[in-house]
Amino acid sequence: MRFFTLLLAIVVIPTWAGRPITLDEAIARARGASVDAAVALNELKASYWQWRTYRAQNLPEINFSATIPSYQKAYTTYQQSDGSYTFLRSDFLDIYGQISVDQNIPLTGGSLSLTTSLDFLRTLSPGTSTRYMTVPVALKLTQPIFGINTFKWDNRIEPVRYREAQAQFLEATEEVAMTCIKYYFALLLAQVDEEVAQQNLDNAKRLYDVALAKREMGKISKNDLLQMELNHLDARAALTSAVSTRKSAMFQLATFLDLADEELEPSVPALLPSITVNYAEAQALATERNALALNLRRRQLQADYDVATAKGNLRSVSLFAQVGLTGTNSTPSLAYGHLKDNQVVEVGVSIPLVDWGKRRGKVKVAQSNREVILNQLRQERQTFDQDLFILVERFNNQREQVEIAVAADTIAMRRYLTNVATYSLGRISTLDLNDSQVSKDEARSAYINQLYLYWLYYYQLRSLTLWDFALNRGIGADFDSLVK
């Protein structure tokens, strides 16, 4: 891995002491301890269990169902042999139990069940009699003929959905890093501003003392003396404001890193990875790995599924078939003997004859919605590619911006120190001195901001491509261990 080194022109001694922390340490801490990282992990776990639920529907289930008991004592209608009806009193106890092994059939959208059952019936009045009916084994098939095969569509959509969730988790961890970078450089800038403010106050105090001595000797005017006194007061006010800003920025970063009880002292990153990103390669990586690409694919499949569902609802034909053996007797052991065939075949049909175009209209609506979604997906893809191109260009140019900021910071500091010495000799005005101080302070802040933008662009590229350009490898995670 190649790096280039950036050195600050002036090393300023901090006016306070805290726990030293580098940018890499802060990012590593944020990935594991921040609330944002915990939210991303919980979202991944929710997606994992949704994925597990989908996979479970393709596995056989063992189910037990029972009625224990069903008691009835009432009058029911009964048709006699001559066609007339009468009321017949029934008084019985029924207990029923069934164990089944159920398996969905993803290829056809149907389901297959292997069952065994036992039915106990006891008549309570008049008299008492007991009967058992057994179904030692029965095979049942339920199959829609023209309806939508939801299992087939789930097999298309759910794997894409889970891969999308994994990519979103990785992107979220990179976004955690970007948030950390923002807080880190906010504190770093506040720290630098405080150090500069302290340096300016020291210089203002020294120059004011020089101005007092010169005034006694009559070498400067009263106006110049007052200006130096005003500069000294302004420097004191600036230091007070800088201290407050630094403490606020420190609390924000420490809270984000779950280190609220510690004071942190960030350092300026001196080593930057020497990387040039090719747009075509970044686009290819994003297309393959980014969550947006998977999101677009899933939404397209979902739109196709909605159209297929609307078409499947135009008519409904279902098949139910059952084959097996059954027996009945007054004792359980005999009920399992002398078994007879038990066969049921049903074909159900539901075809609308006149619905005034309602179902056809739903198909047209689904097709129109799919076209809208496809156009939205195309637009989102174009916007993503455009944003990625701009980001690549900015990142590739940002290294030069940092180098320019370093040079400007060095020159501005040298000019300011020169003007301080020259003013002490009385060769420049206070206006020139103040101008050099403003330029020096702005150059230092500009350097920190340009450094912040470099790291921000870098992690944005990592987030969009899920690729570590410094190590030239993909960004991944052990998802199995994370979701446990």
Disulfide bonds with the S-S distance in Angstrom:
none
